[in-house]
Amino acid sequence: MSQQLKSKYDVIVIGAGPGGLAAASAAKENGADDVLMIDRDLELGGILLQCIHNGFGVEIFKEDLPGPSYAQHYIDKAREVGVDWLLDTMVLDVTRDRKIYATGTDHGFVELEADAVVMAMGCRERTRAQIKIPGPRPSGVYTAGTAQRWVNVEGYIPGKNFVILGSGDIGMIMARRVTFEGAHVARVLEVMPYLTGLSRNYVQCLLDFDIPLQLRHTVKRIIGNDRIEAVEAAQVDENWNYIPGSEEIIPCDTLLLSVGLIPENELSQKAGVALDLVTGGPFVDDGFQTNVPGIFAAGNVVHVYDLVDWVTTAGLTAGKRAAQFAQGYCNENPQYVPTAAGENVRYVVPQKIDPETLTEEQIMLQMRVTQPMEHAVSIEIHDGKNLIAKKRARYARPGEMASITLKGRDYDAVRQAEKLEVRIVPK
């Protein structure tokens, strides 16, 4: 870190990935004098350091950057504004009154206190145990992110013949990546009837390299003892039951799992933060404050984003509001207007809006649909009686986050509403 460790900070940010970097810099730029980032890794940047493919920064920088280059922009910013950081340090506990207990190589066990805390721990991959694939436990079964780190950072390729379960973005990107390294990807299997990652990754990573994708297919069992030798794939019906006669043995020496990401909120729960069972992340307001005053959340710890640019945008908002809270500029008794998922909407973030904070800033509501809609749609916000705002979109897909922005002209209606329901309907 850049200076001597203190016992008290205005804002402490847990996590130094894209959300944490943005939050820490924004807190500093909005009046917080002492800002500290804590991360268990050895370097700033988080998961971006192993994402050497392009696709980052198109929204914010209008450039198509690899992950490390995108991260470097915000690492440089954190240095420029004077953020402190503590690396190779594991946070053990966070309390409701914003006390933080951590241990690391440089300072050993430390007790810290903050006027405001931003949770930016990101998310982790779902594992084989969590999706309960039958069969023995041979080597050669990995999450796609683990393989990504081995190939891109450590310089190892974990196999020669791959099957990938799940059409998430990391899985599709790794299908292309190992193909570049001379491996063969026999199949990408997806249990859902639709793609779960971005369409651009399907085109650029699978179609462009003739890698077959089978929807409504999954791994029925793993075959092999010391090393995986094959998987038995099978088609499933609309009730997730295997369809008899659809089984196929696919030889492989490596199975990569790209079967979903889980917001990492064990520390949030220790602090008394209430979690949304649908997103797996905290209930947050339009400033990304949780139900615990002074504890904010930003990035994939709230819900899993498609684009790192949106993680950064959320971090900037959370960092600004955390700085304001630390300085005493906060609504102590907010009368929230809740948001709700309506027709063909699985969830909405933020889950509540404080009408008192509605000024010149725009508020983006983000959501995922329950079913794909491949023709033009209307994203609408209703207050129960009236249509407050709407936006057209060419389609709506579960693998691609939808959004609609509330603007100044909408705020009078928001202040009068008891609830804001978001719907996505055919146009």
C-alpha positions, 0 to 999 in steps of 0.5 A: 500500500502507499502509506502507513496503515490507519485504524480508521478510514472514511471509506473502506472498499472490500475488493479491488476488481473493477467495481472496487477500483471505481468505488474507491476512486469515486469516494476519494473524488467526492470528498472522502479523505481516507479511502482504503481498498482491501483485496485477498489477491496479490495485485489490483485489478481482480478477474480482469487480469486473466481476461486477455480477450478484447471486449472491455471499455466499449461503453465507457472509453469507446475502445475495444480493450483487453481486460488488463488494459481496462483495469490499468485505467482504474488502477492508475486513477486510484493511484492518481487520487490517492487511494490506499490499498492492502493486498494479500489480505483476507477480510474475516468479518464485517460488523453492522457498525462497520468494523472490519477484521482482516489478516494478511502478510504485511500487517498480520491481524488488523482491526479497522473501522470505517464511516462507510463500507463498500462491498465489492467482492465480486462473484465466483463460479458454480462448481460440479458439486453444486450442479450434482453431475453423477459419476466418479471424481477423476481429474480433468473437470474444472470451472472455465475460470480456473482454466482461463487463469491457467492458460492466460496467466500461468501458461498451462493448458489443462487438456487436449480434447474438451467438452464445455458444459454451459453457454456462459460467456467464460465458457464460450470464450475459453472454447475459442481460447483453447482452440487458439492453443491447438486443442479440440473442443468437441461440443458445448452443451447447454441445458437451457433452450436458449443461449445464456451468454452474450450473442456476440460471444456465440458468434465470435467464439463458437460460430467463427470456429465451427464449435457445435452448440447443443441446446437442451443438452447436459452431461448425464454422467462423467466417465473415467477413473484417474482422468476423465475419458468421456462424458455421457451427454443427453437431451432434456425435455421441458421438465429437465428429464432426460429423453430416453434414446438421446444419450451420446458418449463424447470422448474428452480428457477435459470438461469445463464448467460454465454453469453460472456465477454466484455473488460472493456475499458471505461477508455481507451476511455477517454484516447483517445485509439482507440478500435477494434470493433471486439475484443472490446479492443485497437488496440495494437502493439507487445509491447501492446502499444496502439495508444496513446504513453505511454499507454499500455494495457494487458490481457483481456482488449485487448481481452478475453483469454482462459488461465490465463497463456497467460494473464500473458505473455501479462502483462509481455510484456506490463510491460517491454515495459512500463518501457522502454518507461518511461526510454526513450527507445522507437521508436518515429516514428514507421513504423508499419506493420499491421496484418490482419485476412484472411481465417477463422480468425475473428481477430488477436492480435497484430494488428501491428508490429514495425519492429524496435523492432524485436530482439531476442524476439519471437512475438506470434500472437493470433486469433480466428476462425470464424467457427470450423475446426475439422480436421488438419489445417495449421495456416499461415502468408502471406505477400501477395506474400510469405508464411512467417511462418506456424504451424500445429494444430489438429483442430481450434475451436472458443472457443479455441484461436489459435496462431502462433509465429514469430521467428528470422528467420522470421524477415527479411521477416516481415521487407519487408512486407507491411501487414501480413495476417493470415489464417487458412486453411485445412491441 
